[in-house]
């Protein structure tokens, strides 16, 4: 390892005995020392805050909101034109919105530099 890449900086945190035991248990479960596990988690979190990926609950939630928005706007547009929305047409709207929801959510996350979080 080159001299400029030596791990010579320390990051620390105080915690209770039970918090410490939880961390040790998780690190051991992953086959890592506590220090290795902490480094891995901290660096992963640093990457996340740079906007490289949304947290686990954000994308499915946004996908559902996008699907509902698509269904609502399309249905309201049709009704505003005086059309009667049949059950079959509504089923097609729902099917299309469900099929596109994750792609549309990914597009929205890509538009936000922080990966969806401010």
N, C-alpha and C positions, 0 to 999 in steps of 0.2 A: 504494500500500500504506500503510495507516495506521501511525502511529508505534509503536503498541503491537504491531503485527504484523511489524515489521522483523525480519529474521533477524540478530540481533546477538549470539547465543550460539554458542560453538564447542565441538564435541565432537571429540576426537582420539584417535589410537592409533598406536603405533609398530609397525613391521613390517619384515620383511626386504625386500630388493630384489625377490626373486622373488614374494613375497606381493603387494607393491605392483603389480608388472607384471601379475599375474593380475587384480587389481581393475580396473586401467586397461583391460585387454582386455575384461573383461565390461561395463564402463561404456560403452566405445566400441561394442561389439556392440549395446547397447541404445540407442545414439544419445544418450547422456548424458555430461556431464562427470563426473569422478570424484566431485566434491562433490555433484552432483545425485543420482547413483546411490547414494552412501552415505546421503544423507538419506532417499531413497525406501526403501531396505532397512531402515534403522534404524526409521523410522516404521511400516513394515509389521510388523516384529518386535515393536514396542511394542504394536501392535494385537493381535497374536497372543497375547502374554502376558496381555492383558486378557481372553482367553477368547473372542474373536470367531470363531476357527476352529481346528480341530485341525490338527496338522501332517499332511503328505501321507500318511504311512504309518499313522497312528493309526486313521483311519476304516475303511479296508479290513480291517485286522487285527482291530479290534473287531467288524466285521460278520461275519467268519468265525467268531470265537469265539462270537458270539451265535447264529449258525446251528447250530454244533456243540452248543451248550448246549440249544437248542430241540429238536434231534433226539434228543439223549441223554435229556433229561428226559421227553419224550413217550414214547420207547421204553421207558424204565425204568418209567414209570407204567403203561403197558399190560402189561408183563411182570409187574409186582407184583400186578396184578389177576388174574393167571393166564391172560391172553390169549396167543394165539400170534400173533406179529407176522409177517405174510406179506411177501414181497418187494414186492408191490404196495403194501401199507400203508407200508412203509418208504420206497418211492419217493415216495409222496405226502407223507410227513413231510419228506423231503429237499427236494422241490419247494417245499413251503410255507415251510420255513425259508430256503431260498435266495431266495425271492421277498420275504421280509420283512426280510432281514438288514440292509440299509442303512438302512431306516426305523428299525429297532430300535436300531441303532448311533447314529443321529442323536438319538433319544430319550434314550439314555444320556448322550451328550455334553451335551445340553441340561440334564440334571440336575446336572452338575458345573460350578460357577462358573468354573473355570479352563480350560474347554474340554477336559477330560480329563487335564490334567497337574497334578501337585501341586507 
